[in-house]
Amino acid sequence: MSLEPQELDELTSKIGRKPTSTELQIVAAEWSEHCSYKSSKKHLKMLPMKGPLVISEKGYDSGVLDVGDGYVITAHIESHNHPSAVEPYGGAATGVGGVIRDILSTGTRPIALFDGLRFGNIEKDLQARWLFKNAVTGIADYGNCLGIPTIGGEVEFDECYSNYALVDVAAIGFGKKKNLIKNHAKKGDLVVLLGGSTGRDGIGGSQFASDSLESENRSAVQIPDPFIEKLIIEAILEARNQNLIHAMKDLGGGGLSCAVSETADALSIGIEMDVNKVHTRESDMNPDEIMVSESQERMLIVTNNEKLKKLQEICKKFRITCSVIGHVTSNNMMHVKKGKKTCANLPTDVVANATLLDRPSKKPAYLENIEKEKKLKPILDYTKMMMKFIASPNIASKIWVYGQYDHEVGIRTIVKPGKDASVLRLDNGKFLAAKIDGNPKHCYINPREGVIGCFEEACRNVVCTGAKPIGMLDHLQFGNPENPEIFWTFLESLKGITDFAKYFEIPCVGGKVSLYNETPSGPIKPTPIIGILGLIDKTPLYSQKIIAGDCLVIIGDTKNEMGGSEYFEYIHKFIGGKCPVVNFQESKTNMNLVLDMIGKDLLKTAHDCSKGGLAVAISELCMTHEIGCNVSLEKVPGPKLDVDRVLFSESHSRYLLVLEKKNLKKLEELSKKSKASYKMIGVFGGENIRFNKENKHVIDLRVDKAQKTWFNSLRELVHG
């Protein structure tokens, strides 16, 4: 782990001398892309981060939203991409542990997890299959051991992730507003390291995550221990209840180097610490190793002499090691000693604030012709094609994944994984819906419109539960930012997120930027992930059993927007075309109509229309509810299109609504009032899913046969 020559010169100039070995390691960790955000930080300021529900506090590692009645929710998202690509079980597990501690650092209890996963082509690539299987197991084992439910997520497979993995983990916390940690410190306060022992695992992790993955550096992968993490959670919350914590920070990327420098900088204090006081797993560790180790399950706490004894008693009760490693000073310096010997003595603002870069950007050359379509081979048998399509890895049910997660523990999960969004019960009688979405195929073709589509899709998913979006998390994952074309796609994505967030007044409450995601074949496709939190004041829409005679209605137009569709890529092996574009006004109109319908208790269920298009979305409804449906393609609203485009276009702002016939008149009244486009396009009943045009069955699937294929194909693929 080292600094670039110009960075070394800069550090030398700022401190007025040659840095020590320990200082070089500390600064290299904190100035890495992973920790400093030096390529992205100046641009992230465009995001709207304030709102009536947002609670801001210096030093928080997660976003905080006021959900009323004296309660708050907290949320954060992290990734462990490079480690998971090398050691998928441990990399994914420690990703879970890290994001949970981010939630804990605010003083709230972690209550839920959800994840976004990306791997190569598991149909052809055994390595991708191995990575996928073990990453899922790592997430499941860690979360299940902690008793924190994994309530949802999403999975996608794409050739661009060959020999690589994207493992995004988000966490939600809940607690009383009065119990939030108000980070503060004064001269003489004590600095305490709590939790697992510091070892040589994870050394260089932040630098490892800031470079392109060219070798399997297993020493940079941290070792998970969920059982210690569980004890830490309970100990921290008890200490919080007794008001023993002045300030707190998780030890993540950069280890003690970043935790100490960032805490000191945020609170405008200095910290003097002694590496001899750090409890270590190995007796011969030198100061450089101790400062940059990223050993897991550790928290940094600031308290005072009067409170220390009680804190130590709590740690003893939960069998957690607790070491006083330093104290607060007033000189704004990070002073690291080994006994009486000074190893590092640096201004905290220098360490914690790398010089921000102004990267050049240029529109990628490949975008000049990307929207041109090639002539496609005609589909002779859509029924046969559809059976193949619903068995494909990106369309098939993900029950094999979420079936490994304990989503029942904690008894808050009332809408479980497998639905549009999951819903948690809160203690104030309200409900929280959560969903994350991404679409690298769309983002590759049009980075701006692609990410807006991801944002809107996540909103649609929470709206289908009856929730109003109140906050957003983003995770921006791209290749090497030193490439102007890649950096351009990052900026375009960020502008798209910003514009949508401002229009819909959905503040960004947290996020992550992960760059240098490259494979031996080149950079990954732009992969921004959007997480949406939605609040339900009354009752969520519980999906009711669909019976014969129930009506299928679609809200929103289906357009000629096939670019980046699963149909184009999986069936026709074609990447290109015009990707779907969100009309902001139409999106808001449709969203409000659906919320109005749910609020008036007029719907049996609601389902968004996205990946795979109308054909997949309707089939999912039928397979989930084990009932057939007759669909008239001529009635689908929008311009007149060829049959495959009606079936598989992934146009945004569309919702499928199931309601009793008696409620159609009320829908008509509400839609006229809102000026939303809708049509009744089908009636449920029978044992077949039929898409009809001109009185002919374009697709005719038996529900039971389709359901078996859809449910089992991913599991069978993973297990060979």
N, C-alpha and C positions, 0 to 999 in steps of 0.2 A: 504494500500500500504506500503510494508516494504522491507527492505534488507534481504538477507540471512545472517545467523550468520557470515560466513567467509567474506562476503562483508562488514558487519559492522566493523569487525576487521580491514579489509584493509583500509577502510575510516578513522577510528580512527588513524591508524598508519600513514597514509599519511598527515593528518592535525595536528597530534600531540596532540589531545585533544578529549574529548567526543563531538560528533556533537549535535547541537541543533535540536529541533523538526522540524523546517523549513528546515534545512540542510538535515535531513534524508528524508524528502518528496521530495526535489529537486533531490537528488542523486538517490533515489529509482525510480523516473520517468526516469531520464536520463540513468541509468544503467539497466533499463528493457530491455528485449530482443527486444521489439518493437522499442525502440529508439537507443539502442547501437549496435545492431547486434553482440553481444559478441560471439555468437556461429558461426557466418558465416563470419564475416568481414575479417579475415585473409585469408580465402579461396577465397573470391570474387576477390582478387587481381589478380587471374589467368586470369580473363576475359580481352580481348583486349579492351581498352577504348580510344585509340588514333587512329586518322585517318586524312586524308587530309582535311576533312570537319568538323571535331570536334573542337569546341571552348570550352576550359576549363577555368574556372574562379573560384577562391576560394569562397566558400559559396553558390554556386548555388544549388537550390533544383530540378532543371530539367536539362536534357541534351540539348545542343545547337549544331545545324548543320548549316553550311554555305551553302546556296542554290544558291549563286551567285548574282551578280548585286547589292550588298550591302544589301541583305536580309538574314534573318536567320529563321529557324524554331526551336521551342523548344518542348520537349516532356517529359512526366513523367507518371508513373503508380503507383497507390496506391490501397490499399484494405481496406475494412471496414467489415471484416468477422464476428468477435465476435459481434459487435453492430448490424449488419444486422440479425444475428441469433436470437437476442433478440427482436429487434424492427426494422423490415425490411424496413419500409418506411423511418424513420429518419436515420437509419444506412446507407442505400444506398444513400440518399440525401446528408448527410454530407460527404460521401466519394467523391461525385462529387464536392462539395464545396472545399474540401481540396486539391484535385489535381489541380483544377483551380487556386487556390492561389499559388501553387508551380510554375505554368507556369507564373503567374503574377509577382512573385518575381524576375524574370530575366529582367522584363521590357517589356515583349511581351504581346500582346493581345491574350487571349485564343480564338481559332477559331473553335475547334471541340472536341468532346468527342467520345470515343468508350468503350464498356464494355465487360467483360467476367463474366458470371454468372454460378454458380453451385448450384444445389439443389438435394434433395432426389427424390425418385420415385413418381412423381406426379400422376401416374395412380392409385396408391394404397394409398398414404399418403396424407391426407387432410392438415396436417401441412406443408408439403413441398409445396403443392399447394398454401397455404396462404402466405408463405414466398416469393415464386416466384412472385405471383401477386402483392404484396405490394412493394417488392424491385424494380420491373420494374416501378411501379407508382412513387416511390420516385425519381428514376433516371430521369424519364420523366418530372416530375413536376419541379424539381430543374433546369435541363438544359433548359427546355422550358421557364421558368420564366426569365432566364438570357439572352435568345436569343442566346444561343450557341448550334449549331446542334449536336445531337448524330448521328454520321454517320455510325455506324456499331458496330459489336461485335460478340460474339458467346455465345451460351447457351448449357448447358449439364446437364443431369439428371442421377444420379447414387445412388445406395443404400448406398454408403459410406458416403454420405452427409446427411443422415437422421437426422432430428432435428438440422440441421445446414445449413449454407449458405456461399458460397464464392462469394463475390461481389468485382470484380476488375474493376476499372475505370481508363482509360488512357485519357490524354488530350494532345492536340497539340496547340502550340502558334505560332504566326507569327509576324515579325516586322523587322525594319531596324537594321542592325548590329551596326550602330553608336548610337542607342538608348539603347543598352544593359546596364544594371546597372553594373558598375565596382565597386564591393564591396570594400569599403575602409572606414577608420575612423581615427580620431586623437583625442588626448586629448582635452577635452572641448566640443566635439560634443554632441549633444542632442539625447537622446533615446526617441522615440515617439511611443505610442501605439495607433493604428488607427482602428476604426471599431466598431464592436458590443461590448456590455457590458460583463464584466466577471461575470459569475454566477456559481452556484454549479453543473450545468450539465457537464458531462464529467470528473468529478473528479475521478482520478484513471484509466482513460481510457487506458493509455499506459501499466499499469500493468495488467489491464483487458485483453488487447490484447496479453499479454505475458504469460498467463496461459491457461490451458485447460478450456474449457467452462463447468463449473459444476453447475452454478446457473444463474438465470436471474437478473444480476446486472443492473437494468435500470438506476441507477444514473450515470453509466459510459457511457451512450449513449448520445451524443451531440444533441442539438436542432437546426434544420436547419432554416435559414432565407435567402432565395435567393434574396430577394429584397434589403437587406443591401449589399449582395455580389455584386450585379449589380452596386450599387452606388460606392462601394469600387473600382471596376475595373476601372470605369471612372475617379474617383478621382486620383488613382495611376498613370494612364496613362497621365493625365494632369500634375501631379506633375513631372513625368518623363520628359515630354516635356519641362518643365521649369527648368530642371536640379536641382531639389530640394532634390533629394534622393542620399545620399552617399552609403548607404547599406540598404538591405531589406530582411526580412525573414517572411515566413508564420508561424503563430502559429498553429501547429498541435499537434501531440503526445507529451505529457508532458507539453503543454502550455507554459507559460512564462519561466519555469525552463529550458526547452530545447532551446527555441528560444534565450534567453539571453546568456546562457552558450555556445551554439554552435556558435553564432555570434561572441562572444568575442574570443573564441578559434580560429576560422577560421581567424580572422583579427589580432590576437596577441595583443589584447587590454584588458582592464578591463572595467567593467560596474558597476556603482553604481546606485541603483534604490530604490524608496520608494513605498511600496505597498499602502500607503495612496493616492498616485497620480493616481492609476489605477481606471478607471471608472468601477464601479461594478453595477450589477443588483440588488444585495441584500446588505443592509447596514451593516449587522453584520458578514461579511465574515472575517475570520482570515487570517494571512499571509500564512499559509500552504495551505489553500484552494485557495487563489488567485494565488499562484505560480504554482499549478498543475492543475488548472481548464483547461479543453479543450473546453471551449465555442468557438463557431465557428465565422467565418467572422471577424477575427482579423489579423492585420499585424503589425510587428515591423519594424520601420524605424529609421535609423540614419541620422540626418541632422545637421545643425549648427544654431547658433543664427540669423545670417543674413537671412537665408532662412525660418526660422520658421514661420514668419508672413504670407508669401505667402502660405505656406503649410496649415496653419490654415484657411486662406481665401478659399482655394479650398475645404477643408473639410466642411466649413460652407455652401458653395455653394451647395454641394451634401448632406448636412444634415447628416454628419458623425461626430461622436464624435472623438476628437483627444486630447490625453493627453500626456504631457511631463512627463515621469515617471522616468527619470534618465539622467545620462551623462556618457561620455566615460572617463576612467582613463588610466593611463599608467602602472598600477601595476599588470595587468593580473589576477585580482581578480574579482569574482562575489560577490558584496556586496549588500545584500538585507536589507533594513531598514524599520521600521515602525515609521515614524517621526524621532526622534533622536535615537530610540532604534535599535540596530543591531539584525536582525533575522538570518542572514546567512552571512558568509564571507569565501568564498572557492576559491582555485585556479581554474581558468577556465579549465586548462588542466586536472585536476583531475575529475571535474564534467563531462566534455564532452568526456572523453575517459575511458570507463570502461575497466577493464582488459579483454583481449580477451581469450576465452576458447579454449582448445584443446580437443574437444569431441572425445571419442573413437568411432570407426565405425566397423561394422561387417556385412558381406553379410547376408541378411535375409534367414532364413531356408526355407521359402516357395518357394524361387526361384529354389531350387534344382530340383523340379519336375514340375515346372510351364509350361514348353514347351511341355510336353507330352499331346497328344490329346486323347480324349475319342472317342469311336465309336458314331457317330451321327445318329439320327433317320432320315431316308431318307425323302426327301420332295416329296410328291406325286403330288402337284399342285403348281408350282412356281408362276403362275399368282395370285392365291389366297394369297399365302404367300407374294408376292410383295405388294399387296394392304394393307395388315396388316403392312408391313415393312414401307411403306412411311407414314403411319398414326402414327408411333411410335414417342414419344416425341423428341428423338434425331435426327430423320431424317426429320420429318415434317417441313414445312415452318415456319420460325420464324417471319412471317409478323405480327402476333399478338403482338410481342414484339416491333419491330422497327416501326410499324405503330402508336405507341403511342408517338414516338419521333418526334420533329420538326427538320427534317434534311434539310429543305429548307432554314431556316433563315440564313441570312448572305450571301446568293446567291453565295457561293463558291462551294457548293457541286454539282459536275457535273456528277459523277457516284454515285448513291445512294445506301443505304443499300439493301441487298438482292442479290447483285452481289458478285463476288469472293473477291473484295476489293473495298473500296470507294475511290473516287478521289476528291481532292480539287483543285480549281484554285488559283494560287498564283499571286501576283501583278507584278512579273517579267516575266510573260508570260509562266512560267513553271507550272507543276502540281505535286501534292503530293498524292501518294497512301498510304493507311494505312490499316493494318489488324492485328488482334490478333488471335492466335490459341493455343489450348491445347488439350491433349488427355490422360486423366488419365488412361484409360484402357491399352493403349500401355505402359505408364510409369510404371504402376504397374507390368507388365510382364517383362519389361527390362528398368530400369530407364534411362540408357544412350541412347540406341537406340530410346526409346520412345520420349525423349525430342528433339533429333536430328530430328526426324520425325515432331514434332510440329514446329520446327524452319524452316525446309524445306517447310512444308505446307504453313506457313505464307509467305515465299518467293514466292512460286508458285502462291499464290493468288494475290500478287502485280504484279508479272510478267505478269499475265493474263490481266492486264490493260495496259501493255507496259512500266512498271516502272522497273528501276534497283534499287535493295535494297541498301540503303546507311547508314542505322542505325538500331539498334535493342534495344528494351526494354525487360527486363525479369522480371517476377514475380514468385518467387520460393515459393511454398506453400506446407508445409509438416506437419507431426504430431510433437510429442514431441522429440526435438533433444537430450534429455537426454537418449533416447533409441538408443543404438549403431546401431541397424538395420535400424531405420528410418534415422539416420544421414548418414549412408552409402548410402541410396538412394538419399539423398540430394547431397552428394559429387559426385556420379556417374552422376547425372543430370548436375551438374555444369561443370564437365569435358567434357561431351558431347556438351554442349552449347559452351564451349571454343574452342573445336576442330573445330566445324563447323564454328564458327565466324571467326577464324583465317584463315581457308582454303578459305573462300569466301570473306575475308577482309571486314566483316561487323562489325564495332565497336559497343560495348555496350555503349549506351549513357545515360542509366538510368535504374533503376529497384527497386525492393522491395523484401525483404525476409519476409515471414509470417510463423512463426512456431507455435507449440502448437495447431494446428488445429485438435482437437479430438472431437469425438461424444461419446454419451453413449455406442455405440457399438465398439468403438476403433478409431484408427487414420484414417484420410482420405487417399485415394490413393495418391501417389505423384502427385501433380498437378502444374507443372511448366507451365506458360503462356508466350508465346513469341509474342511480337508486332514488326512488321516490318514497316519501313518507306521507301518508294520507290520514286525516283524522275523521272519525265518524262520531257525531254527537249523540245519535240515538241508537238505531239498530242496524247492523250490517245486513247486506243482502245474503241470506242463507240460500244456497241453491236448492230449489225444490224439485221433486221428482217430475220429470216430463212425461205426460201421458198422451195417448192418442187424441187428436183433435186440437192440441195446443198449436199456437201459431208461431212461425218463425219470421221475425222482422229484421231488416237490416237498416241501420242508420248510416248515412254517408254514401258518397259516390265511389264506384269502382272505375279507375282510370287506366289508361294505357301507360302503365309505369312498371315495366318488367325488369328493368336493370337491377342487378344484384339479387334477383329472386332465386329462391331455392330451385324452382322449376327450371330456370335457365341453366343454372350451374350443375345441378345434380342430374337432370334428365338430358339436357342438351350439351353439357360440358362447355358452356359458353359464359364468359365473364364480360359483361358490358351491357349497353342499353342505358336508358334513362331511368335513374332510380326515383322512387316515390318522393314527392315534395309535400310538405305540410302547409296548408293554408291556415294561418293563425286564426282568422275569424271563424272559418268553418269548424276548426278544431274546438274552439271555445263554445260555439253554438251547440255542436253535437254532444260535447262533454256535459254541458248544463242540462240538456234535454234528458240524457241518461240519468243524471243525478236527480232530476225532478221526478222522473218515472219511478226510480227506486224509493225516493222519499215519500211518494204517494202510494207505495206498496202495490204497484201495478205489474211487477215483473216476477216471473218464476226464477229466471236466471239471466245473466248477461255475460257475454264473452267477447273479447276483442278479436279483431281480424288482423292477422299480421303474417308471420312466417308461413309460407306455403299457400297463402291466400284464402279465398272464400271456401274452396274445396276442402282444405285441411281444417279450417275453423269449424265448419258445419259437421264434418266427420267426427271431430273431437267431441262435439256436443252429443252426437248420436252414440258414439262408442262409450262415452262416460256414463250416459244415462240408459244405455242398452235399449235403444228404440230407433226405429227407422224414421226417414223423413223424405218427402217428395218436394224437390226444389225446382222452381221455374226460373231458368237462367234469363229468359226474356224480361222478367220483372226486375232484375237487378238494376238499381238506379245508376246513372252515369251515361257516358257516350256509348254508342253502338260499337261493340268490339267483337273480335273473333272469339270463339268459344274458349280457347285455352287462356286467353287474356282475362276473360270474365272469371274463370276458375282459379287462376293462379297469380293474378296481379296482387302485389302487396301494398296497395294504396293505403295511406294512413287515415285516421279519423273515423274508422268504421267500427261499428258495434253490432253484434248479433244479440237480439233480444228474444226471449221466449216468454209468451204471455197467453193467458186465456183469451178466447175469442171475444168475450164480453168486454175486455179492456181495450179493444182496438179503437173504439170511438174516442175514448179518452186520450189515447196516443195521438189520434188525428187532431184533436183540439190543441194539445200541447205542442205538436210539431208545427201547426199553422202559426201559433203564437210565437214560437221561437224561430220559425223559418228554416227549420232543419229538414234535410232531405231524407225520406224514409220510404220503404216499400215492404209490404208483406210478400215474402218470396217462397214460403213453404208451409207445409202442414206436417206435423209429426204423426207417426203411426206405422204399423207394419214392422217387418224384419229386415228391410232393405234401405240403404242410403242411395237415393236416386236423384241425379242431376239431369233435368230434362230440358230439351229445346225442341220446339216444334213437334211436341208430343212423342219425341223419341228419347230413350234413355242414353244420354251421353256417358254417364257413369252409373253403374248398378252394382253396389256392393252389399253383400250380406253383412249385417251388423256384427254377428258373432264371429265370423271369419276375419273381418277387418280388425275387430277388437283384439283378438288373439294375436294377430300379427303385430299390431301397434304396441301392445303391452309387452310382448316377449322379445322382440327383435333385438333391442339393445342389450339385454341380459345375455341372450344367446351369442351375440357378437363378441361381447367382452369375455365370455367363458369359452369361446371357441366352439 
